Amino acid sequence: MDFPMFHLDWLNDRFLIAVIAILHVFINHGLAVGFIPYITWLEQKGVTNASKDQITDLNWDNLIYKKMKVAFIITTTIGAMTGVGIWFSVALVSPSSIGSLIRVFYWAWFTEWLVFVTEVILILIYFLTWKNSNTSLKAKVRHIKFGWFLSIFSWITMAIIVAILGFMMDPGNWNNEQTLLNGFTNPIYFPQLLFRTPTAMLIGGVFGMLLTTIFTKKGCDIRAKAVKYASKWILVWTPLVIIGAVFYWSVMPSAMKDNMSTAVGSMEFAQYYDLLKYFIIGTASLSVLLALFALMKPKKINFAFVIVPCVLAFGFLGIFERVREFVRKPYVIGNYMYSNLLREEDYPLYKRDGILKHATYTAITEITEENKIEAGRDVFMNLCSRCHTVNPQGVNSITYVFERMYGFGKPLDKNSMAAYIPNMHNGRTYMPPFAGNKKELDALVAYIKQVQQTGESLEGVQTSGVKINPLNSVKSVTEKLEENKDYSED
Amino acid sequence: MKLLQVNTPVPKDIPLDLPLPEWLLVILLVVSFLLHIIFINLMVGGSIITLWAQIKGLKNKEYDIFAHEIAKTITVNKSIAVVLGVAPLLSINTLYTIYFYSANALTGFVWIMIIPLVTIAFLLTYLHKYTWKNLEKNKHIHIAIMGLAVAIFLFIPLIFLTNVNLMMFPEKWGTVKGFVSALVLPNVLPRYFEFLGACIAVTGVFITWYNNRKTYPIDKIYSSFTRYHIKKIGYSIATVGLALQIFFGIIVLFTLPSKGLGYGVISIMAIAGLFLAYALWYCYQSIICPKEDIDLHFKKIAVSILIFMVFYGGSRQMYRHTALEKHQELVTAHTAEFQKLSKEARENPVEETTDLEIDESLGEIAKGSAVFNQYCAACHRTTEKLVGPPITEMASIYATDEAGLKNWIKTPGKKRADYPQMPGFSQLTDDELKELAKYILTFK
């Protein structure tokens, strides 16, 4: 309503955030939180296993260094930039929600930033001083210590961000007490952390094993040794993954029931939830199988064996994030702001006046027969475009979702849509209620009908620019304010 | 009061308090941005100098080594630059939510391209650094890798400058269509070239410092370059950078849109400029002075550049403040006004009265039929399945259970696996519900 609407009519706006965020989580969990302690542990093993006259087993040390190099390059490029990318994409797609969160969580993010700066400095020190530290035992021991520090700081960044994520889904608290403490005390904080920590470790270990198969020759001793260590690592963490996942899985519905009692029962959610269950079982058992096989026949392990569990482990994390996102609906901030970026408290006003009157960017203040389609488009942009596209080929396009209900290829019926939209939130609990008035509903329906006929798409402000609502321009706002002032002075 | 044009939008702000007093946020913004920009300068300037030195290195091997040494610092500086960028981003998002996000959206496509582009540039700098030996025989390819990274590094600041410029001019938002039209707004390009000058200047000073460290084994790294020689290269680079910066700085001053200008801004910018001129003078002195005096002016130069940065950063913030002050007042008042309206509407909600279109010719079931058309026909047909089951099926299930039918309509459950769950229609009055049930049950 107050921000120009950036919109991707094919990819879908949510998808832009999802792609960047999932990539970031993969790298953060799999190559930092879970990978650094694994690497440090292996580096330490190199020292403890070395013969008396050596500081460390140099061949072994070199293999571990190479693995770390992969993590270092990826985390400081794709990892760092996707982290910033989450900010960028969320600010584009969902400015009102991130703008609200930032006002409440400024200190949380500021603290997160301080930890993050420390983490980056530690990773620079850890990786860049690796080779130099091999000159004396004292330096090597100190280097390994840096590895452990880095592991701790990587974990803390995750622990803080999970609090912020948890808070967004915590129903009610936003309206009562806007403090960070609520993020840490909300019912899904610990289950989430308990799930994420071992999962990161598991992914780190599987990914580490994958790198071993790339950097070493098949059948050689050093590969067998590295594979065995990775197996032990996996076997230790997998039971904890299962415990954490089952805990989280069982806590979530009851924790979320206040703002989505019926949504948990909805088909879409149930599908994702079931899928998560299978992913937990599948990934955990496959990882254990891989680890057991690798312990017994370490020389048989090659890239092909490890890639499937590795992809599955990342997929597991992906589907987990999808479920987490789904639980939030229809809100973007629990019981405060809907995923269409409108605050729940403003709904009565929008219902009374319509939304276009209060939108900053629309050319239409009075809907007529002539401007109906254009009005419908602006209503769509303000109320639907965060999750739906117009382009018939687009992800979650509006014609697709209606045709799925009313039959593919059949002409959409305006009356049916107009009867359905104001009631949809009752049955489809992940949908926010329609915020506009009757005229806007008719305009929206007419627009959707036209879209089905023409197959047109909707351009975001990044290409089409904005039209300024004359009711919300400097001139009218000033007049309105002065009027109120005169009135109150009388 | 400065004139705001008629077609300037007045959006509503986010109705939540700032997490900190405004002045403290401003200080955090300016200071954290300063730290960020120093490392950005080193990253961009370092890449430019690496490219230049490596090309020079095709003829003189010593320059190739020099390029390699600088290249090693880029990958470190870039990591610090990115992580230090988060704090000013956070602060500007908080202080100027409406303005910053609006500018981002209006240039959205190019704005989000920052993420993949910078990622690629970073990967290129690693590729460049780690293939120095492998591509020894293919120098041109190796230099091209750096060339590509530099090209990206040169483009990214344009995107940022376009955004922080656009955010100060809400009166232009209605005229902007995409990145290019925002780029050509006055003052973006002069600021960009001033910034490039700063990158080169800061990198020059950095090179001098880097090669002056006692622990840095110059003799082992270079065969003919001496510490003095490299420090002199550093000062020369800084001199060129500072000269560019002062030249474009003056253009910036003259092309600044008058909206945010005032005596305060101008005088602070002028003082900042004096410090820059001071640094330039001593940089030049360090080049022409006798060999033993080369370190004499280093501190003066470094400190005066730092003071320049504080003053210049401060003046930019002052400019932004004056440029947006009046508009922010309007936004605040408009936000309060909206909240008042919203509160009124909340306290006096309008009952949604929808007029049923009653077809009297239907007689007894006229009202029930109208209710059905209004609320149910979107999903139910008479005899065929649409979204939900047909009326005939309802009628046969509830033939003798009108109460059960009414109950289901008000609070439906989930019955059929292959159908979506029906929304509840608790808004129906008892009379409407009765008529509706009567209508449905006529189909048995």
Boltz contact constraints between the chains, C-beta under 6 A:
constraints:
  - contact:
      token1: [A, 2]
      token2: [B, 11]
      max_distance: 6.0
  - contact:
      token1: [A, 2]
      token2: [B, 12]
      max_distance: 6.0
  - contact:
      token1: [A, 3]
      token2: [B, 101]
      max_distance: 6.0
  - contact:
      token1: [A, 3]
      token2: [B, 102]
      max_distance: 6.0
  - contact:
      token1: [A, 4]
      token2: [B, 102]
      max_distance: 6.0
  - contact:
      token1: [A, 4]
      token2: [B, 105]
      max_distance: 6.0
  - contact:
      token1: [A, 4]
      token2: [B, 106]
      max_distance: 6.0
  - contact:
      token1: [A, 6]
      token2: [B, 105]
      max_distance: 6.0
  - contact:
      token1: [A, 6]
      token2: [B, 108]
      max_distance: 6.0
  - contact:
      token1: [A, 73]
      token2: [B, 126]
      max_distance: 6.0
  - contact:
      token1: [A, 76]
      token2: [B, 79]
      max_distance: 6.0
  - contact:
      token1: [A, 77]
      token2: [B, 119]
      max_distance: 6.0
  - contact:
      token1: [A, 77]
      token2: [B, 122]
      max_distance: 6.0
  - contact:
      token1: [A, 77]
      token2: [B, 123]
      max_distance: 6.0
  - contact:
      token1: [A, 78]
      token2: [B, 119]
      max_distance: 6.0
  - contact:
      token1: [A, 80]
      token2: [B, 82]
      max_distance: 6.0
  - contact:
      token1: [A, 81]
      token2: [B, 115]
      max_distance: 6.0
  - contact:
      token1: [A, 81]
      token2: [B, 118]
      max_distance: 6.0
  - contact:
      token1: [A, 81]
      token2: [B, 119]
      max_distance: 6.0
  - contact:
      token1: [A, 85]
      token2: [B, 115]
      max_distance: 6.0
  - contact:
      token1: [A, 88]
      token2: [B, 112]
      max_distance: 6.0
  - contact:
      token1: [A, 88]
      token2: [B, 115]
      max_distance: 6.0
  - contact:
      token1: [A, 91]
      token2: [B, 101]
      max_distance: 6.0
  - contact:
      token1: [A, 91]
      token2: [B, 104]
      max_distance: 6.0
  - contact:
      token1: [A, 92]
      token2: [B, 104]
      max_distance: 6.0
  - contact:
      token1: [A, 92]
      token2: [B, 105]
      max_distance: 6.0
  - contact:
      token1: [A, 92]
      token2: [B, 108]
      max_distance: 6.0
  - contact:
      token1: [A, 95]
      token2: [B, 101]
      max_distance: 6.0
  - contact:
      token1: [A, 99]
      token2: [B, 14]
      max_distance: 6.0
  - contact:
      token1: [A, 99]
      token2: [B, 97]
      max_distance: 6.0
  - contact:
      token1: [A, 100]
      token2: [B, 14]
      max_distance: 6.0
  - contact:
      token1: [A, 100]
      token2: [B, 16]
      max_distance: 6.0
  - contact:
      token1: [A, 102]
      token2: [B, 93]
      max_distance: 6.0
  - contact:
      token1: [A, 102]
      token2: [B, 94]
      max_distance: 6.0
  - contact:
      token1: [A, 103]
      token2: [B, 16]
      max_distance: 6.0
  - contact:
      token1: [A, 103]
      token2: [B, 19]
      max_distance: 6.0
  - contact:
      token1: [A, 106]
      token2: [B, 19]
      max_distance: 6.0
  - contact:
      token1: [A, 106]
      token2: [B, 94]
      max_distance: 6.0
  - contact:
      token1: [A, 109]
      token2: [B, 90]
      max_distance: 6.0
  - contact:
      token1: [A, 113]
      token2: [B, 86]
      max_distance: 6.0
  - contact:
      token1: [A, 113]
      token2: [B, 87]
      max_distance: 6.0
  - contact:
      token1: [A, 116]
      token2: [B, 83]
      max_distance: 6.0
  - contact:
      token1: [A, 117]
      token2: [B, 83]
      max_distance: 6.0
  - contact:
      token1: [A, 120]
      token2: [B, 79]
      max_distance: 6.0
  - contact:
      token1: [A, 120]
      token2: [B, 83]
      max_distance: 6.0
  - contact:
      token1: [A, 124]
      token2: [B, 76]
      max_distance: 6.0
  - contact:
      token1: [A, 265]
      token2: [B, 414]
      max_distance: 6.0
  - contact:
      token1: [A, 346]
      token2: [B, 342]
      max_distance: 6.0
  - contact:
      token1: [A, 348]
      token2: [B, 345]
      max_distance: 6.0
  - contact:
      token1: [A, 348]
      token2: [B, 346]
      max_distance: 6.0
  - contact:
      token1: [A, 348]
      token2: [B, 349]
      max_distance: 6.0
  - contact:
      token1: [A, 349]
      token2: [B, 341]
      max_distance: 6.0
  - contact:
      token1: [A, 349]
      token2: [B, 342]
      max_distance: 6.0
  - contact:
      token1: [A, 349]
      token2: [B, 345]
      max_distance: 6.0
  - contact:
      token1: [A, 352]
      token2: [B, 345]
      max_distance: 6.0
  - contact:
      token1: [A, 352]
      token2: [B, 350]
      max_distance: 6.0
  - contact:
      token1: [A, 360]
      token2: [B, 9]
      max_distance: 6.0
  - contact:
      token1: [A, 360]
      token2: [B, 11]
      max_distance: 6.0
  - contact:
      token1: [A, 405]
      token2: [B, 387]
      max_distance: 6.0
  - contact:
      token1: [A, 416]
      token2: [B, 378]
      max_distance: 6.0
  - contact:
      token1: [A, 419]
      token2: [B, 378]
      max_distance: 6.0
  - contact:
      token1: [A, 420]
      token2: [B, 378]
      max_distance: 6.0
  - contact:
      token1: [A, 423]
      token2: [B, 423]
      max_distance: 6.0
  - contact:
      token1: [A, 426]
      token2: [B, 423]
      max_distance: 6.0
  - contact:
      token1: [A, 426]
      token2: [B, 424]
      max_distance: 6.0
  - contact:
      token1: [A, 427]
      token2: [B, 421]
      max_distance: 6.0
  - contact:
      token1: [A, 427]
      token2: [B, 422]
      max_distance: 6.0
  - contact:
      token1: [A, 427]
      token2: [B, 423]
      max_distance: 6.0
  - contact:
      token1: [A, 461]
      token2: [B, 105]
      max_distance: 6.0
  - contact:
      token1: [A, 461]
      token2: [B, 106]
      max_distance: 6.0
  - contact:
      token1: [A, 462]
      token2: [B, 108]
      max_distance: 6.0
  - contact:
      token1: [A, 462]
      token2: [B, 109]
      max_distance: 6.0
  - contact:
      token1: [A, 463]
      token2: [B, 178]
      max_distance: 6.0
  - contact:
      token1: [A, 465]
      token2: [B, 176]
      max_distance: 6.0
  - contact:
      token1: [A, 465]
      token2: [B, 177]
      max_distance: 6.0
  - contact:
      token1: [A, 468]
      token2: [B, 7]
      max_distance: 6.0
  - contact:
      token1: [A, 468]
      token2: [B, 9]
      max_distance: 6.0
  - contact:
      token1: [A, 468]
      token2: [B, 174]
      max_distance: 6.0
  - contact:
      token1: [A, 472]
      token2: [B, 10]
      max_distance: 6.0
  - contact:
      token1: [A, 473]
      token2: [B, 7]
      max_distance: 6.0
  - contact:
      token1: [A, 474]
      token2: [B, 4]
      max_distance: 6.0
  - contact:
      token1: [A, 474]
      token2: [B, 8]
      max_distance: 6.0
  - contact:
      token1: [A, 474]
      token2: [B, 10]
      max_distance: 6.0
  - contact:
      token1: [A, 475]
      token2: [B, 6]
      max_distance: 6.0
  - contact:
      token1: [A, 477]
      token2: [B, 10]
      max_distance: 6.0
  - contact:
      token1: [A, 477]
      token2: [B, 330]
      max_distance: 6.0
  - contact:
      token1: [A, 477]
      token2: [B, 334]
      max_distance: 6.0
  - contact:
      token1: [A, 481]
      token2: [B, 333]
      max_distance: 6.0
